[in-house]
Amino acid sequence: MQRVVMNLGIGLGALAGGLIATTDSPGSFTVLFLLDAATFLVYACVMLVLVPEPGRGGGHAEQSGSYRDVLRHRAFVAVISLNALFIFAGFSGFDVLPVYAKNEAGLSETQIGLLFLVNTLVIVFTQLPTVRLVRGRRRMPTLALFGLLWAGAWLLVPIAGAAAPQTAFAVLVVVMVVFAFGQCLHGAVAAPLATDLAEPRLMGRYMALNALSWNLGFALGPALGGAGLAISPNGVWIAAAALCATGAACTIAVEAALPTRARRTPLPAAASA
């Protein structure tokens, strides 16, 4: 559910951005950012007024630990390292794709916003069925499959760059749909796996490092991708696809390091009478 509403926000925000901002009117970007700032103020008010402070569980309050303990957990470190790679080569491409779509494929700002809306709608309607689909299945082959889907999606992008704008838009719609299916698989497996590997007494530190793997990928991906666009606009996507495929291959090797209980997505517990 968290992944569904997160992507719903991304899609609607991208659509709104595409409708409001245009490079022909630089002031429209000022309007967009001011509206964006206003949404965060609304968020802050909602948190303060409507969301209660969660209670503190005392089960592990007396135990202590450090990030050093978490970093000694090799299986967890391997999992979040793979996640950083996938975010770097996959997710962060979303920050680079609009520039490519505008400059190389000739799409308008509105069309770019619609691409993100397509991605969002696929996720909204398929994320929960995907969660049911992966129950009882091995997690690492599922991660390998989504890595291959992302690799395939990025390999289609240079085709859009060589096509006419309307054809390019159609190709990039396919890219967004394929990428969305990969996102659904990632959402169904990656975060639950990190949680299952965490020690309860160090849950906060485990989750912090898992979040760091996302932030590293999102920090490095757009920076290097943007620089890569200036050197080889099509080469960026080929390199990203190669990294996603490499990550997919590495997931199978990591599976042997996982504890047996964490290798499969749990089945729902049977309802008691």
C-alpha positions as a printed NumPy array, in Angstrom:
array([[  0.   ,   0.   ,   0.   ],
       [  2.886,   2.349,   0.779],
       [  4.336,   1.732,  -2.694],
       [  0.935,   2.274,  -4.313],
       [  0.272,   5.668,  -2.721],
       [  3.892,   6.759,  -3.175],
       [  3.737,   6.118,  -6.906],
       [  0.294,   7.669,  -7.126],
       [  1.835,  10.869,  -5.767],
       [  4.761,  10.647,  -8.184],
       [  2.477,  10.146, -11.16 ],
       [  0.007,  12.881, -10.296],
       [  2.859,  15.248,  -9.431],
       [  4.6  ,  14.584, -12.743],
       [  1.351,  15.126, -14.626],
       [  0.712,  18.4  , -12.783],
       [  4.295,  19.495, -13.409],
       [  3.958,  18.764, -17.108],
       [  0.765,  20.806, -17.309],
       [  2.115,  23.777, -15.314],
       [  5.767,  24.153, -16.289],
       [  7.036,  24.812, -19.785],
       [ 10.479,  25.813, -21.014],
       [  8.829,  28.558, -23.098],
       [  7.832,  30.295, -19.847],
       [ 10.583,  30.127, -17.194],
       [  8.292,  31.777, -14.648],
       [  6.035,  28.715, -14.777],
       [  8.753,  26.765, -12.981],
       [  8.633,  29.304, -10.142],
       [  4.882,  28.707,  -9.875],
       [  5.462,  24.948,  -9.85 ],
       [  8.037,  25.08 ,  -7.057],
       [  5.906,  27.407,  -4.938],
       [  2.97 ,  25.008,  -5.267],
       [  5.322,  22.153,  -4.397],
       [  6.411,  23.996,  -1.247],
       [  2.76 ,  24.53 ,  -0.313],
       [  2.083,  20.786,  -0.488],
       [  4.803,  20.163,   2.094],
       [  3.218,  22.71 ,   4.41 ],
       [ -0.089,  20.86 ,   4.048],
       [  1.732,  17.616,   4.823],
       [  3.236,  19.134,   7.975],
       [ -0.194,  20.295,   9.161],
       [ -1.718,  16.881,   8.541],
       [  1.076,  15.202,  10.514],
       [  0.711,  17.598,  13.439],
       [ -3.075,  17.615,  13.627],
       [ -4.329,  14.261,  12.368],
       [ -1.581,  11.68 ,  12.886],
       [ -1.144,  10.452,  16.482],
       [  2.275,   9.804,  17.98 ],
       [  2.964,   6.053,  17.71 ],
       [  3.426,   4.171,  20.947],
       [  6.877,   2.895,  21.828],
       [  7.345,  -0.842,  22.122],
       [  9.393,  -1.827,  25.131],
       [ 10.379,  -5.313,  24.041],
       [ 13.943,  -4.404,  23.084],
       [ 14.35 ,  -1.024,  24.739],
       [ 16.933,  -2.264,  27.181],
       [ 19.2  ,  -3.772,  24.51 ],
       [ 21.793,  -1.733,  22.693],
       [ 23.68 ,  -2.097,  19.46 ],
       [ 25.526,  -0.145,  16.798],
       [ 25.774,   0.192,  13.057],
       [ 28.914,  -1.917,  13.285],
       [ 26.725,  -4.847,  14.338],
       [ 24.512,  -4.33 ,  11.288],
       [ 27.467,  -4.069,   8.91 ],
       [ 28.721,  -7.431,  10.177],
       [ 25.513,  -8.999,   8.842],
       [ 26.873,  -9.971,   5.436],
       [ 23.603, -11.143,   3.91 ],
       [ 21.876,  -7.869,   4.776],
       [ 24.795,  -5.803,   3.469],
       [ 24.706,  -7.781,   0.215],
       [ 20.96 ,  -7.181,  -0.146],
       [ 21.149,  -3.421,   0.405],
       [ 24.198,  -3.173,  -1.859],
       [ 22.173,  -4.778,  -4.633],
       [ 19.34 ,  -2.397,  -3.861],
       [ 21.697,   0.582,  -4.181],
       [ 22.814,  -0.758,  -7.568],
       [ 19.234,  -1.177,  -8.779],
       [ 18.238,   2.298,  -7.591],
       [ 21.36 ,   3.787,  -9.19 ],
       [ 20.88 ,   2.061, -12.56 ],
       [ 17.083,   1.816, -12.519],
       [ 14.971,   4.15 , -10.416],
       [ 17.239,   7.167, -10.711],
       [ 16.835,   6.999, -14.484],
       [ 13.448,   8.62 , -13.902],
       [ 15.312,  11.843, -13.085],
       [ 17.286,  11.648, -16.331],
       [ 14.58 ,  10.399, -18.697],
       [ 12.656,  13.722, -18.944],
       [ 15.788,  15.496, -20.194],
       [ 16.371,  12.797, -22.806],
       [ 12.69 ,  12.747, -23.81 ],
       [ 12.687,  16.522, -24.288],
       [ 16.042,  16.985, -26.013],
       [ 16.503,  13.736, -27.957],
       [ 12.976,  12.423, -28.558],
       [ 11.241,  15.793, -29.016],
       [  8.455,  15.241, -26.466],
       [  6.569,  18.119, -24.887],
       [  6.375,  18.737, -21.152],
       [  2.77 ,  17.506, -21.112],
       [  3.71 ,  14.272, -22.876],
       [  6.481,  13.682, -20.344],
       [  3.989,  14.179, -17.526],
       [  1.655,  11.666, -19.182],
       [  4.46 ,   9.106, -19.297],
       [  4.768,   9.25 , -15.533],
       [  0.994,   8.997, -15.196],
       [  1.029,   5.801, -17.271],
       [  3.708,   4.376, -14.994],
       [  1.647,   5.306, -11.94 ],
       [ -1.6  ,   3.792, -13.2  ],
       [  0.099,   0.471, -13.956],
       [  1.522,   0.357, -10.433],
       [ -1.74 ,   1.394,  -8.755],
       [ -3.64 ,  -1.416, -10.48 ],
       [ -0.992,  -4.167, -10.404],
       [  1.008,  -3.686,  -7.181],
       [ -1.422,  -5.504,  -4.875],
       [ -2.062,  -8.406,  -7.304],
       [  1.722,  -8.725,  -7.678],
       [  2.085,  -9.043,  -3.905],
       [ -0.359, -11.955,  -3.974],
       [  1.429, -13.481,  -6.959],
       [  4.839, -13.673,  -5.257],
       [  3.567, -15.324,  -2.057],
       [  5.48 , -18.522,  -1.394],
       [  7.954, -17.868,  -4.212],
       [ 11.708, -17.485,  -3.961],
       [ 12.631, -13.864,  -3.483],
       [ 15.958, -13.594,  -5.27 ],
       [ 14.779, -14.978,  -8.645],
       [ 11.918, -12.472,  -8.376],
       [ 14.459,  -9.677,  -7.884],
       [ 16.442, -11.034, -10.831],
       [ 13.309, -10.888, -12.988],
       [ 12.625,  -7.255, -12.144],
       [ 16.273,  -6.398, -12.861],
       [ 15.902,  -7.937, -16.321],
       [ 12.645,  -6.053, -16.89 ],
       [ 14.375,  -2.778, -16.048],
       [ 17.302,  -3.68 , -18.317],
       [ 14.882,  -4.361, -21.164],
       [ 13.018,  -1.115, -20.531],
       [ 16.158,   1.013, -20.675],
       [ 17.312,  -0.692, -23.877],
       [ 14.152,   0.589, -25.568],
       [ 14.91 ,   4.229, -24.767],
       [ 17.499,   4.777, -27.561],
       [ 14.867,   3.545, -30.042],
       [ 12.646,   6.413, -28.938],
       [ 15.506,   8.847, -29.461],
       [ 15.831,   7.786, -33.091],
       [ 12.099,   7.913, -33.879],
       [  9.633,  10.649, -34.742],
       [  8.061,  12.357, -31.686],
       [  4.729,  10.477, -31.813],
       [  6.463,   7.127, -32.284],
       [  8.935,   8.065, -29.553],
       [  6.042,   8.772, -27.182],
       [  4.546,   5.329, -27.914],
       [  7.902,   3.631, -27.323],
       [  8.4  ,   5.462, -24.036],
       [  4.89 ,   4.46 , -22.934],
       [  6.019,   0.843, -23.376],
       [  9.171,   1.658, -21.414],
       [  7.095,   3.035, -18.534],
       [  4.743,   0.032, -18.521],
       [  7.572,  -2.515, -18.474],
       [  9.423,  -0.518, -15.844],
       [  6.258,  -0.346, -13.719],
       [  5.912,  -4.134, -13.679],
       [  9.499,  -4.304, -12.454],
       [  8.713,  -1.725,  -9.779],
       [  5.815,  -3.863,  -8.558],
       [  8.11 ,  -6.881,  -8.194],
       [ 10.684,  -4.742,  -6.397],
       [  8.04 ,  -3.362,  -4.036],
       [  6.743,  -6.828,  -3.215],
       [ 10.155,  -8.262,  -2.368],
       [ 12.915,  -5.767,  -1.525],
       [ 11.602,  -3.988,   1.573],
       [ 10.025,  -7.109,   3.165],
       [ 13.299,  -8.987,   2.643],
       [ 15.295,  -6.244,   4.367],
       [ 12.834,  -6.308,   7.27 ],
       [ 12.986, -10.1  ,   7.609],
       [ 16.785,  -9.976,   7.767],
       [ 16.828,  -7.319,  10.488],
       [ 17.399,  -8.13 ,  14.144],
       [ 14.438,  -6.754,  16.144],
       [ 16.714,  -5.024,  18.673],
       [ 18.44 ,  -3.131,  15.83 ],
       [ 15.449,  -2.628,  13.555],
       [ 15.9  ,   1.16 ,  13.362],
       [ 19.529,   0.86 ,  12.305],
       [ 18.747,  -1.825,   9.744],
       [ 15.997,   0.295,   8.222],
       [ 18.242,   3.374,   8.244],
       [ 20.914,   1.589,   6.211],
       [ 18.266,   0.219,   3.876],
       [ 17.029,   3.787,   3.32 ],
       [ 20.643,   4.873,   2.772],
       [ 20.927,   2.394,  -0.107],
       [ 18.035,   4.228,  -1.8  ],
       [ 19.553,   7.641,  -1.122],
       [ 22.964,   6.641,  -2.474],
       [ 21.402,   5.41 ,  -5.693],
       [ 19.242,   8.514,  -6.079],
       [ 22.218,  10.802,  -5.359],
       [ 24.701,   9.183,  -7.726],
       [ 22.354,   8.095, -10.522],
       [ 21.078,  11.494, -11.712],
       [ 24.487,  13.115, -11.23 ],
       [ 26.334,  10.552, -13.336],
       [ 23.404,  10.074, -15.706],
       [ 23.175,  13.789, -16.377],
       [ 26.877,  13.953, -17.095],
       [ 26.582,  10.866, -19.288],
       [ 23.824,  12.47 , -21.365],
       [ 26.265,  15.21 , -22.354],
       [ 28.763,  12.591, -23.55 ],
       [ 26.531,   9.913, -25.09 ],
       [ 22.75 ,  10.302, -24.783],
       [ 22.105,   6.729, -25.928],
       [ 25.093,   5.189, -24.18 ],
       [ 23.638,   6.162, -20.795],
       [ 20.691,   3.804, -21.262],
       [ 22.818,   0.961, -22.569],
       [ 25.098,   1.293, -19.523],
       [ 22.095,   1.431, -17.182],
       [ 20.647,  -1.696, -18.797],
       [ 23.969,  -3.5  , -18.396],
       [ 24.116,  -2.6  , -14.699],
       [ 20.531,  -3.774, -14.134],
       [ 21.321,  -7.067, -15.853],
       [ 24.494,  -7.418, -13.749],
       [ 22.442,  -6.844, -10.604],
       [ 19.966,  -9.493, -11.746],
       [ 22.795, -12.016, -12.107],
       [ 24.207, -11.113,  -8.687],
       [ 20.889, -11.741,  -6.93 ],
       [ 21.165, -15.466,  -7.599],
       [ 24.621, -15.558,  -6.008],
       [ 23.365, -13.661,  -2.947],
       [ 20.53 , -16.15 ,  -2.352],
       [ 22.935, -18.735,  -0.89 ],
       [ 23.922, -16.264,   1.864],
       [ 20.328, -15.749,   3.01 ],
       [ 18.891, -17.723,   5.926],
       [ 16.432, -20.361,   4.742],
       [ 13.465, -18.614,   6.384],
       [ 14.084, -15.437,   4.355],
       [ 14.484, -17.016,   0.936],
       [ 10.772, -17.184,   0.158],
       [  7.984, -14.652,   0.522],
       [  5.819, -15.969,   3.379],
       [  2.388, -17.38 ,   2.654],
       [ -0.488, -15.802,   4.595],
       [ -1.248, -17.567,   7.858],
       [ -4.328, -19.748,   7.782],
       [ -7.322, -18.126,   9.467],
       [ -8.242, -19.796,  12.754],
       [-11.794, -20.877,  13.543]])
